[in-house]
Amino acid sequence: MIKRTFFTGVLILLLTGLSHSQTYIHPNYSLKSHETLNIVKVEVRPEATLFYMSIENRISNGTFCADRNIYIIYPDGTKVKLETASGIPVCPDSYKFKAAGEKLEFLLSFPPLKSGTKWIDLIEDCQDNCFSFYGVTLDNDLNKRIDDAFALGENDESARALISFINIADGIDKNNLGIEGLIYINIIKLAMETGDEGAAESWYKKFKLSNAPRLSQYIKYLNDLGINY
């Protein structure tokens, strides 16, 4: 009887730990710095937060490394530093790609994520060619809605994609502000694609008046595309 109680207790503890783990496959984000650098998945575990990353080399004699100063930044600005990196050298050591098209996969490990966190920034704080992901969304339901909206656009259904992104924008609450940049940018671009210049201008001005984190960077991104109202 004592042994049965002990093993039952262990099982309950294991199940409790598993129930608090969550995985996000290819989570959406608002902006990133490196075109071929991707977040393959994020695992939020009770003991750690794991970022599975991948980068594709597109040049001859390409190299890549991870700085020691990589941070998760919470919506309130709190920084949490990288604990370990696996599969990638720490700068100034670097991985030397053998050819264009080669991919390097690596793992970044951080302390456990604060409960209730819906989005974060992933930032490398270094001197040169640092990587960044702004507004990484840790909400599987929202990620699916965004993926579905993108799929409509990729299938040349711009009008339906525009409606989907507008519905997402209307439903985002304060916990998901980190992804606002992505949503607004796509609404504005899709409005222009469908010939609705008035809607594009209206959403651009609405975006400029919003409280979206890193707003100035998103506006600069649009301006660099020649979009300015």
C-alpha positions in Angstrom: 0.0 0.0 0.0 2.8 2.4 0.8 4.5 1.6 -2.5 1.3 2.2 -4.5 0.8 5.5 -2.8 4.3 6.6 -3.5 4.2 5.7 -7.2 0.8 7.3 -7.6 2.2 10.5 -6.1 5.1 10.4 -8.5 2.7 9.9 -11.4 0.7 12.9 -10.3 3.8 15.1 -10.1 4.9 14.0 -13.5 1.5 14.7 -15.1 1.4 18.1 -13.3 4.7 19.0 -14.8 3.6 17.9 -18.3 0.4 19.8 -18.1 2.4 23.1 -17.7 4.5 22.5 -20.8 3.5 24.1 -24.0 4.9 24.0 -27.6 4.6 26.6 -30.3 5.5 25.5 -33.8 6.8 28.3 -36.1 5.3 31.0 -33.9 4.5 34.3 -35.7 6.4 37.5 -34.9 6.1 41.1 -36.1 9.7 41.7 -37.5 13.0 39.9 -37.6 16.5 41.0 -38.6 17.9 38.0 -40.6 15.9 36.8 -43.6 17.0 33.1 -43.3 17.0 32.9 -39.5 13.9 31.1 -38.2 12.3 30.0 -34.9 11.4 26.4 -35.6 9.6 26.0 -32.3 9.4 27.2 -28.7 9.0 24.9 -25.8 7.9 26.5 -22.6 8.6 24.0 -19.8 8.5 24.3 -16.0 12.3 24.1 -15.8 13.3 26.1 -19.0 12.2 28.0 -22.1 13.7 26.5 -25.2 14.1 28.1 -28.6 14.8 25.7 -31.5 16.4 27.8 -34.3 17.5 27.4 -37.9 19.5 29.5 -40.2 20.3 29.0 -43.9 23.5 30.2 -45.5 23.2 32.0 -48.8 26.8 33.2 -49.4 30.2 31.7 -50.1 32.3 31.2 -46.9 29.4 32.3 -44.7 29.8 32.1 -40.9 27.5 32.4 -37.9 27.8 32.5 -34.1 25.7 33.3 -31.1 26.7 36.1 -28.7 26.6 35.4 -25.0 24.3 38.4 -24.6 21.0 37.0 -25.9 17.8 38.0 -24.1 14.1 37.3 -23.8 12.5 40.7 -23.3 9.0 40.6 -21.6 6.3 43.1 -22.5 7.2 45.2 -19.4 10.8 45.5 -20.6 12.2 42.9 -18.1 15.2 41.1 -19.6 16.1 37.4 -19.0 19.5 36.3 -20.3 20.4 33.2 -22.2 21.6 30.3 -20.0 23.0 27.9 -22.6 23.4 27.5 -26.4 23.8 24.2 -28.1 24.8 23.4 -31.7 26.3 26.8 -32.3 29.6 28.4 -31.4 29.7 31.3 -29.0 31.2 34.5 -30.6 34.0 35.2 -31.4 34.2 31.5 -32.4 31.9 30.9 -35.4 30.4 28.1 -37.5 31.8 28.0 -41.0 29.3 26.9 -43.6 30.5 24.5 -46.3 28.2 25.8 -49.0 25.4 28.1 -49.9 22.1 26.5 -49.0 23.5 24.7 -45.9 21.3 25.0 -42.8 22.5 25.2 -39.2 20.1 24.2 -36.4 20.8 25.2 -32.8 19.1 25.5 -29.5 18.9 28.4 -27.1 17.9 27.8 -23.5 16.5 30.4 -21.1 15.0 30.3 -17.6 11.3 29.3 -17.2 8.9 31.8 -18.7 6.7 33.9 -16.4 3.2 32.5 -16.2 0.7 34.1 -18.5 3.2 35.4 -20.9 1.6 35.8 -24.4 4.5 37.3 -26.3 8.2 38.2 -26.0 11.0 39.7 -28.0 14.1 37.6 -28.6 17.2 39.9 -28.9 20.9 39.4 -29.4 22.8 42.4 -27.9 26.1 42.6 -29.6 28.3 44.9 -31.7 27.7 43.7 -35.3 25.0 41.8 -37.3 22.9 41.0 -34.2 19.7 39.1 -34.7 16.3 40.0 -33.3 12.7 38.8 -33.3 10.1 41.3 -32.2 6.6 40.2 -30.9 7.1 36.5 -30.9 3.5 35.2 -30.2 3.1 32.5 -27.6 -0.6 31.8 -28.2 -1.4 28.8 -30.4 -5.0 29.9 -31.2 -3.8 33.4 -32.3 -1.0 31.8 -34.3 -3.4 29.6 -36.2 -5.7 32.5 -37.0 -2.7 34.4 -38.4 -1.4 31.4 -40.3 -4.9 31.0 -41.8 -5.0 34.6 -42.9 -1.5 34.3 -44.5 -2.7 31.1 -46.3 -5.6 33.1 -47.9 -3.1 35.7 -49.2 -0.8 33.1 -50.5 -3.7 31.6 -52.4 -4.4 34.9 -54.1 -7.5 35.6 -51.9 -6.3 39.0 -50.9 -9.8 40.4 -50.1 -10.6 37.5 -47.7 -7.1 37.7 -46.2 -7.7 41.4 -45.5 -11.0 40.7 -43.7 -9.2 38.0 -41.7 -6.4 40.3 -40.6 -8.9 43.1 -39.7 -10.9 40.6 -37.6 -7.7 39.6 -35.8 -6.8 43.3 -35.2 -10.3 43.9 -33.8 -10.0 41.0 -31.4 -6.4 41.4 -30.1 -6.4 42.3 -26.4 -3.6 43.9 -24.4 -1.8 40.7 -23.8 -1.1 40.3 -27.5 0.1 43.8 -28.4 3.5 42.5 -29.5 2.0 41.1 -32.7 0.1 44.3 -33.6 2.9 45.4 -35.9 2.5 42.3 -38.1 -1.2 42.6 -38.2 -1.3 46.3 -39.1 1.4 46.0 -41.7 -0.5 43.2 -43.5 -3.8 45.1 -43.4 -2.2 48.1 -45.0 -0.4 46.1 -47.7 -3.5 44.0 -48.5 -5.7 47.1 -48.7 -3.3 48.5 -51.2 -3.2 45.2 -53.1 -7.0 45.2 -53.4 -7.0 48.8 -54.6 -8.6 50.2 -51.4 -6.3 53.2 -51.0 -8.7 54.8 -48.5 -8.6 51.8 -46.2 -4.8 51.6 -46.4 -4.5 55.3 -45.4 -7.1 54.9 -42.6 -5.3 51.9 -41.1 -1.9 53.5 -41.5 -3.0 56.5 -39.5 -4.7 54.3 -37.0 -1.5 52.4 -36.6 0.5 55.6 -36.0 -1.8 56.5 -33.2 -1.6 53.0 -31.6 0.4 51.9 -28.6 2.1 49.0 -30.5 5.5 48.2 -29.0 8.4 49.4 -31.3 5.9 51.4 -33.4 8.6 53.6 -34.9 10.4 50.6 -36.3 7.3 49.3 -38.0 6.5 52.7 -39.4 10.0 52.9 -40.8 9.6 49.5 -42.3 6.4 50.7 -44.1 8.1 54.0 -45.2 11.1 52.0 -46.6 8.5 50.2 -48.8 7.3 53.6 -50.0 4.1 53.4 -47.9 3.5 56.8 -46.1 0.3 58.7 -45.6 
